[in-house]
Amino acid sequence: MRKTVKIIVAIIVTISCSSCEREIDLKLRNTFPKLVVEGNVLMGLDTLIETQEIRLSLSSNYTGNSFPEPVTNATVKVMDEVNTFDFTHSNDGIYKSNFVGQLNKTYKLIITYDGDTYEAIETMVSGPKIDSLSLVYQSGAFGDGGGYFVAINTKDPVNQQNFYLWRLLINNKFLINPTPGNRYRSIQKDEFFNGQSLVNYVPSDEFPVKSGDITQMQQFNISEQMYNFYFAIFNLTAASSITGDVPPGKILGNVLNKSNSTKNALGYFGACSVSIKTMKQKL
Amino acid sequence: MLTIIRNYLQIILLVVSITANAQKHTISGYLKDSLTNEFLIGATIRIANTQIGVSSNAYGFYSLQTERGKVTLQVNYIGYEQKLIIVDLNANLTLDILLSEKRQTLNEAIVTGTKANQRIVSTEMSTDKISAKDIKQMPMVLGEADVIKSIQLLPGVSAPNEGSGGFNVRGGSADQNLILLDEAIVYNPSHLFGFFSVFNADALKDATIYKGGIPAKYGGRLSSVLDIRMREGSNKKFAATGGIGLLSSRLTLETPIGKMRENGANGSMLISARRSYADIFLPLIQDTTINRNKLYFYDVNFRSNYRISSKDRIFLSGYFGRDKIDIPNSFGNSWGNITGTLRWNHVINSKIFLNVSAIYSNYDYEITFYPGNSFKWKSELSNLNFKLDLDYYANDKHSIKFGVGSIYYTFNPGNISPVGSTSSVVGSSNPLKYALENYLYVQDDYKIMDRLSIMYGIRVSNFAQLANEAVPNYVDGKPLIFNPSINNYERGEIASFDSKSKNSLQNSSIGFEPRLSINYQIDESSSVKLGYNRMYQYIHLLSTATSPTPLDIYTPSSSFIKPQIADQIAAGFFKNINDNNYEFSVETYYKWMQNQFDFIDGASPLLNNSPETILLNGSARSYGVEIMVKKSEDRFTGWISYTLSKAERRTPGVGGGRGINNGQYYATNYDKPHNLAITSNYQLNKKWAISANFIVQSGRPITYPESKYTFSGLSVPEYSERNAQRLPLYHRLDIAVTFKGKETMKRFKSQWVFGIYNIYNRQNAANITFRETVSTTGENYEVGTGINKAYRLTYFGITPSVTYEFKF
């Protein structure tokens, strides 16, 4: 080829917006309601916790406007090696009992409901306290949702395998929403930072704080099993259609039906040490 | 190693001397394209009016024997003019034969002569070949010619999803396909999360897929072999080919190397590059997880060859490609393949052809997690492959293939490093894993009688995992145990560590893989074939995703993860109709697969260096019927393929624990009982051609929730048994029109391709997902409402495209 060939190319771009996500109506198979257990025996690392709470509810149809009903007529008790603590229903399916949780003690939850007996066993997990809270400014990933976020400072112990769960309360209200961030921020295992300090770590970047807000961060030291359960729950509730690390599956907690093994309860019964720090924000 | 090769060579030469036949002479040489001198793979050469014939091997070489005297050679290749050559044979003859590409003759009255009935004669079954030209003619998304998307239209081949870079063959998973680019393994064939494949059609010659009756020279994967060959470039003149499309632009340059002689130079070189500018179009994709920030891919193909002597030729080829995505504060990902092939072809004598190759392949990915404790994770897999293949055309009844090879793998399961000053992640790396796969194969194509031929062979493979790290010994040898008190699985306790000295043998397994196919020719235009093959796969893709993702990395067989084994039987009936113008085939198969690993429910393989603690060992089976009618020449070309099949898995639990779906058979992610594809191309006149695809498939299996409950302030779905439901029926029609520009300048050719993908805008479901809806509170916080909804994701509705292509 000797000549330089001049190529003039004109392309009319007529590309349509062709990828989209739409809400659809889908007839789903429904299953019978199952007992759902949510509750922990807690031991305060920096505050004394004297009241323990267990919440019971029933699962309901996936779609539609029905909400899970609270279970108010169950018998709930927790046993350690020596004592039995009876729980009484207070409101909205929440059962309460007054006792103080102790480290390394094994607790057994026993629930009698609708003729079936359910049991769960968990051993109280030790772990570090939150040293302090701080504020961190983060800009949003897509130019929105930026602001000041509550961060924690803590030191991971070197000689222990630790699993963490954090909960954020603003003005006494627990805040969470179904995003993938829960999986990456609200739970952690120390596999990659064993023995290190977590400095200005933001467990929840969905809820920026305002001046005057009372913010509380709760750091739960949880078992590996409980971590796995939360990981799976956070995964399922932040389904992205593009990625999806874990396929939908039957996620079982640790509450077993001793009368009928095909009807195990959903949810998880934990025993955790917890560090709670509160701070009034001045921005 | 060398002594082994020498011994085998001696044995083979011994066989030569026994079977040598004094009355016969050998004709051998290369089959080439008349314009560019590029080698033609699988072209057939026969002695007219006899059953004697061979097809050219992967390097274009052929050799056949016949009685002395006057014979007529009949040479055929799809898309090329038939050539008849009369030779008077009184000694061995070396003859390179040039075939000319068929010009589109638009007068159908012209009789093009007898077409080849290669599919009827050959022992090969369950095999399809697509040329780069076929690939380029098909209408594709955004006009990107795509080899993977093209083979997905063949019978027995399906895609788990529209935007899937992988493919499934006869009920096998995507990692069970051996994808070779110039004999180098390509570990991940996807660009842009699988929407496009890594192969640039301008640099390709053709692609052959083996779904069954897999020749003994291939191994290492259970389900199929996709053998893609690059063009070597013209050794006659410089040429440039290019294309400008909506998604990417590409340019290919080819040039002769060395002194120009009458029949071309001694060597040639081709280089082809492509880059996407998807970044510009990203805002058009609505999903905010992918529509902003950095996102592009590019790839470069290179190939050259040089003739050292009449008997020796060397080749050097390579591929380099990369994808990059970066969403600051959220997620970053980058991945790519590198391959390199150095090959020496040597004609030992007119009957023996030797190929020696050194091949390198690499795949790596990098992922950055920005949330919270930012870190970067990098994982890599590479291999070095040395191999030697011998084609020995013993006599007119036997043609023997023999080879040995070794593949040395290096796996980097991952290393982690902190990103940013506030990250408290401590950088660390998992020890590399090393393994050596050795193999040896021998195969004989034996023409027992005029009508009966048989291909039988065996491949013996060995996989050795080499020690480089302390391997855990679990209590009772169980890496995964079931704990009845929590009714769930747990990691097994580690009792001790097994520390062998570096590079000593950690674990080894051996596989005997018989291969067999039989062809009984009923008459000139029909035959029945039977096939059996056993395959071993020693490296495993541990992934929970429905289709391949960039984060997939293979892991070697170990004492915990046993090699996968597949047995397949297949039977087929092949009939050519209307003077070989139409090829009809029907095939049926049954396949069993052992050691099919699956994850326990809820487990994540990401960043997990002890996958054995979350894996269950299961089995799989698949069976089906495939029907195809194909017309490959003249103005109208195309095929209709229909597959009726079933692909199931069974994963029982261990230690009293639940299996997946209680240990019952369940549909695999890619089980599509009905799969119909029609693809066609019609040349209207010299300027215009029109092509169309029509596809109807069962929706893939999916798992739907069957209830919800509240936990941790979230509305949590409880899912049914795995893959108990199906996505809605998938169908679409694509059309493309090609307009050839005027040849205004000498040698300059151009064409426009206008395409419309999914012309009637069917909203096919790529996925259906379920989410809790959110609402904004008085404090301007987005929180869950407790109400869940189903969402259907469609990747491609009606998508027009335009591509400009040129060549000079």
Interface residues (C-beta under 8 A of the other chain):
Chain A: M1 K3 V5 I7 V9 I11 I12 V13 T14 I15 S16 C17 S18 S19 C20 E21 R22 E23 I24 D25 L26 L28 R29 N30 T31 P33 K34 V36 E38 S57 L58 S59 S60 N61 Y62 T63 N65 F67 P68 A120 I121 Q138 S139 G140 A141 F142 I170 F174 L175 I176 N177 P178 G181 N182 Y184 R185 Q188 E191 F192 F193 N194 Q196 S197 L198 V199 N200 Y201 V202 P203 D205 E206 F207 K210 Q225 N228 F229 Y230 F231 A232 I233 F234 N235 L236 T237 A239 S240 S241 I242 T243 G244 D245 V246 P247 P248 G249 K250 I251 L252 N254 L256 S261 N264 L266 G267 Y268
Chain B: L142 F193 F238 A240 I244 L246 F281 L284 I285 Q286 D287 T288 T289 I290 R292 I327 P328 N329 S330 F369 Y370 P371 G372 N373 F375 I416 T422 S424 V425 V426 S428 S485 I486 N487 N488 E490 T544 A545 T546 T549 F599 D601 G602 A603 S604 L606 L607 R658 I660 T703 Y704 P705 E706 S707 K708 Y709 T710 F711 S712 G713 L714 S715 V716 P717 E718 Y719 S720 E721 R722 M745 R747 F748 N758 Q763 A766 N767 I768 T769 F770 R771 E772 V774 E779 Y781 E782 V783 G784 G786 I787 N788 K789 A790 Y791 R792 L793 T794 Y795 F796 G797 I798 T799 P800 S801 V802 Y804 F806 F808
